[in-house]
């Protein structure tokens, strides 16, 4: 699971980029809650993590360092 600081950093970037969880969800055709749960580490889908990272223009590994 991501630390509270990591979750906050993702949310800050979403605000800065004016991107909502719902918008990312629409892009990958999932529910908004799936994106929120992925941000909080409850879902570990690489596809959803990649969608979040690419939407924020942040390298995947910078957000999810623990994944091999």
MILUM-876798 format. One record per residue: residue number from 1; residue in three letters; x, y, z of N, C-alpha, C in turn. Coordinates in Angstrom, 1 decimal, decimal comma. Layout:
BEGIN
<node NUM 'Ala' <X Y Z> <X Y Z> <X Y Z>>,
...
***
This chain:
BEGIN
<node 1 'Unk' <0,8 -1,2 0,0> <0,0 0,0 0,0> <0,9 1,2 0,0>>,
<node 2 'Unk' <0,4 2,3 -0,7> <1,2 3,5 -0,7> <1,1 4,2 0,6>>,
<node 3 'Unk' <2,1 5,0 0,9> <2,1 5,8 2,2> <1,1 6,9 2,0>>,
<node 4 'Unk' <0,7 7,5 3,1> <-0,2 8,6 3,1> <0,4 9,8 2,3>>,
<node 5 'Unk' <1,7 10,0 2,4> <2,3 11,1 1,7> <2,3 10,8 0,2>>,
<node 6 'Unk' <2,5 9,6 -0,3> <2,4 9,2 -1,7> <1,0 9,5 -2,2>>,
<node 7 'Unk' <0,0 9,1 -1,5> <-1,4 9,3 -1,9> <-1,6 10,8 -2,0>>,
<node 8 'Unk' <-1,2 11,5 -1,1> <-1,4 13,0 -1,1> <-0,7 13,6 -2,3>>,
<node 9 'Unk' <0,5 13,1 -2,6> <1,3 13,6 -3,8> <0,5 13,3 -5,1>>,
<node 10 'Unk' <-0,1 12,1 -5,2> <-0,8 11,8 -6,4> <-2,0 12,8 -6,5>>,
<node 11 'Unk' <-2,7 13,0 -5,4> <-3,9 13,8 -5,4> <-3,5 15,3 -5,7>>,
<node 12 'Unk' <-2,4 15,7 -5,2> <-1,9 17,1 -5,5> <-1,7 17,2 -7,0>>,
<node 13 'Unk' <-1,0 16,2 -7,6> <-0,8 16,2 -9,0> <-2,1 16,2 -9,8>>,
<node 14 'Unk' <-3,0 15,5 -9,4> <-4,3 15,5 -10,0> <-5,0 16,8 -10,0>>,
<node 15 'Unk' <-4,9 17,5 -8,9> <-5,4 18,9 -8,8> <-4,6 19,8 -9,7>>,
<node 16 'Unk' <-3,3 19,7 -9,7> <-2,5 20,6 -10,5> <-2,8 20,4 -12,0>>,
<node 17 'Unk' <-3,0 19,2 -12,4> <-3,2 18,8 -13,8> <-4,7 18,9 -14,2>>,
<node 18 'Unk' <-5,6 19,2 -13,1> <-7,0 19,3 -13,3> <-7,6 18,1 -13,9>>,
<node 19 'Unk' <-7,2 16,9 -13,3> <-7,6 15,6 -13,7> <-8,3 14,9 -12,6>>,
<node 20 'Unk' <-9,5 14,4 -12,8> <-10,2 13,8 -11,7> <-10,1 12,2 -11,8>>,
<node 21 'Unk' <-10,4 11,6 -10,8> <-10,4 10,1 -10,8> <-11,4 9,6 -11,8>>,
<node 22 'Unk' <-12,5 10,3 -11,9> <-13,6 10,0 -12,8> <-13,1 10,1 -14,3>>,
<node 23 'Unk' <-12,3 11,1 -14,6> <-11,8 11,3 -15,9> <-10,8 10,2 -16,3>>,
<node 24 'Unk' <-10,0 9,8 -15,4> <-9,0 8,7 -15,6> <-9,9 7,4 -15,8>>,
<node 25 'Unk' <-10,9 7,2 -15,0> <-11,7 6,0 -15,1> <-12,4 6,0 -16,4>>,
<node 26 'Unk' <-12,9 7,1 -16,9> <-13,6 7,1 -18,2> <-12,6 6,7 -19,3>>,
<node 27 'Unk' <-11,4 7,1 -19,2> <-10,4 6,8 -20,3> <-10,1 5,3 -20,4>>,
<node 28 'Unk' <-10,1 4,6 -19,2> <-9,8 3,2 -19,2> <-11,1 2,3 -19,0>>,
<node 29 'Unk' <-12,3 3,0 -19,0> <-13,6 2,3 -19,0> <-13,7 1,4 -17,7>>,
<node 30 'Unk' <-13,5 2,1 -16,6> <-13,7 1,5 -15,3> <-14,5 2,5 -14,4>>,
<node 31 'Unk' <-14,9 2,0 -13,2> <-15,6 2,9 -12,3> <-14,6 3,8 -11,6>>,
<node 32 'Unk' <-15,0 5,0 -11,2> <-14,2 5,9 -10,5> <-13,6 5,3 -9,3>>,
<node 33 'Unk' <-14,4 4,5 -8,6> <-13,9 3,9 -7,4> <-12,7 2,9 -7,6>>,
<node 34 'Unk' <-12,6 2,4 -8,8> <-11,5 1,5 -9,1> <-10,2 2,3 -9,1>>,
<node 35 'Unk' <-10,3 3,6 -9,7> <-9,1 4,4 -9,7> <-8,8 4,9 -8,3>>,
<node 36 'Unk' <-9,8 5,3 -7,5> <-9,5 5,7 -6,1> <-8,9 4,5 -5,3>>,
<node 37 'Unk' <-9,4 3,3 -5,5> <-8,9 2,2 -4,8> <-7,4 1,9 -5,2>>,
<node 38 'Unk' <-7,2 2,1 -6,5> <-5,8 1,9 -7,0> <-4,8 2,9 -6,3>>,
<node 39 'Unk' <-5,3 4,1 -6,3> <-4,4 5,2 -5,7> <-4,2 4,8 -4,2>>,
<node 40 'Unk' <-5,1 4,3 -3,5> <-5,0 3,9 -2,1> <-4,3 2,6 -1,9>>,
<node 41 'Unk' <-4,0 1,9 -3,0> <-3,3 0,6 -2,9> <-4,2 -0,6 -2,6>>,
<node 42 'Unk' <-5,5 -0,5 -2,7> <-6,4 -1,6 -2,5> <-6,5 -2,5 -3,7>>,
<node 43 'Unk' <-6,3 -1,9 -4,9> <-6,3 -2,6 -6,2> <-4,9 -2,4 -6,7>>,
<node 44 'Unk' <-4,3 -3,5 -7,2> <-2,9 -3,5 -7,7> <-2,8 -3,8 -9,2>>,
<node 45 'Unk' <-3,8 -3,3 -9,9> <-3,8 -3,5 -11,4> <-2,8 -2,6 -12,1>>,
<node 46 'Unk' <-1,9 -3,3 -12,8> <-0,9 -2,6 -13,5> <-1,5 -1,6 -14,6>>,
<node 47 'Unk' <-2,6 -2,1 -15,2> <-3,2 -1,3 -16,2> <-3,8 0,0 -15,6>>,
<node 48 'Unk' <-4,4 -0,1 -14,4> <-4,9 1,1 -13,8> <-3,8 2,0 -13,3>>,
<node 49 'Unk' <-2,8 1,4 -12,7> <-1,6 2,2 -12,3> <-1,0 2,9 -13,4>>,
<node 50 'Unk' <-0,9 2,3 -14,5> <-0,3 2,9 -15,7> <-1,1 4,0 -16,2>>,
<node 51 'Unk' <-2,4 3,9 -16,2> <-3,4 4,9 -16,6> <-3,2 6,2 -15,7>>,
<node 52 'Unk' <-3,1 5,9 -14,4> <-2,9 7,0 -13,5> <-1,6 7,7 -13,7>>,
<node 53 'Unk' <-0,5 7,0 -13,8> <0,8 7,6 -14,0> <0,9 8,3 -15,3>>,
<node 54 'Unk' <0,3 7,8 -16,4> <0,4 8,5 -17,7> <-0,5 9,7 -17,7>>,
<node 55 'Unk' <-1,6 9,6 -17,1> <-2,5 10,8 -17,0> <-1,8 12,0 -16,3>>,
<node 56 'Unk' <-0,9 11,7 -15,3> <-0,3 12,7 -14,6> <1,1 13,0 -15,1>>,
<node 57 'Unk' <1,5 12,3 -16,2> <2,9 12,5 -16,8> <4,0 12,2 -15,7>>,
<node 58 'Unk' <3,8 11,2 -14,9> <4,8 10,8 -13,9> <5,2 9,3 -14,3>>,
<node 59 'Unk' <6,5 9,1 -14,3> <6,9 7,7 -14,5> <6,3 6,7 -13,6>>,
<node 60 'Unk' <5,9 5,6 -14,1> <5,2 4,5 -13,3> <6,0 4,2 -12,1>>,
<node 61 'Unk' <7,3 3,9 -12,2> <8,2 3,5 -11,1> <8,4 4,6 -10,1>>,
<node 62 'Unk' <8,2 5,8 -10,4> <8,3 6,9 -9,4> <7,1 6,8 -8,4>>,
<node 63 'Unk' <6,0 6,4 -8,9> <4,8 6,3 -8,0> <4,8 4,9 -7,3>>,
<node 64 'Unk' <5,0 3,8 -8,1> <4,9 2,5 -7,5> <6,3 1,8 -7,5>>,
<node 65 'Unk' <7,1 2,2 -6,6> <8,5 1,7 -6,5> <8,6 0,3 -6,1>>,
<node 66 'Unk' <7,5 -0,2 -5,3> <7,6 -1,5 -4,8> <7,3 -2,6 -5,8>>,
<node 67 'Unk' <6,8 -2,3 -6,9> <6,5 -3,4 -7,9> <7,7 -3,8 -8,7>>,
<node 68 'Unk' <7,8 -5,1 -8,9> <8,9 -5,6 -9,6> <8,7 -5,8 -11,0>>,
***
